[in-house]
Structure formats: structure tokens, C-alpha cells
Amino acid sequence: QVQLVESGGDLVQPGGSLRLSCAASGSFSSRNTMGWYRQAPGKERELVAIRSNYGSTNYADSVKGRFAISRDNAKNTVDLQMNSLKPEDTAVYYCYLYTDRRPYWGQGTRVTVSS
């Protein structure tokens, strides 16, 4: 059974930084994509950043230049370094894994950007 466990969500002031981490466990193909989505109150879940096992990366326009995704293929972990945070980044952030033709989701970690 595949499980994703996130950590790192917190309350941070505008302009601050935060690092989210996610670890995937269980049995799944090494050919996969891992990353992060987020869902703000009253809005649909949206892509933040994803990275394939061979390095292809995709970012939402709203986070380009501020967020950086990294992953360790050997450990099945993915991190999201978030800098210059804005109030509009406030959301529940979900770890995402796509492998074996299906998506998996973590439980979510809350990020609140507020003074």
C-alpha cells in the first residue's frame, strides 16, 4: 500500500520561507512523478510543482522564481522550498505521486501566510 506523509506546514509571515517535505512508502514503480498541489479555502486544488524521476519539472506560474522542488529518487522523498511567501500562498498543501497509472495523495499540510 502506497502512503505519502507530509511535514513542514506552519504559520509564517509574508516574505518568509518554509520547507515542505514528503516521504512515499510502499511498493511502486521507479518511473513516477512526485510533487505538490495546494487547495486554498473556497478554491479548487491546483498544481504547485511536480518533478518526474528523470528530472522534468513543472511549476505553476504563480510560484515560479519563489518555490523550488527537489526530490531524492533513492529515498522516494520530495521537498518544496518556498521563499518570498505571500498571503495568497495560504492553503493546504498536498503531496502527490503519480505512478502505475494512478495518482496518490497525502493527507495535506497547512501553510498559513499572515502577519
Secondary structure, 3 states (H helix, E strand, C coil): CCEEEEECCCEECCCCCEEEEEEEECCCCCCEEEEEEEECCCCCCEEEEEEECCCCEEECHHHCCCEEEEEECCCCEEEEEECCCCHHHCEEEEEEEEECCEEEECCCEEEEECC
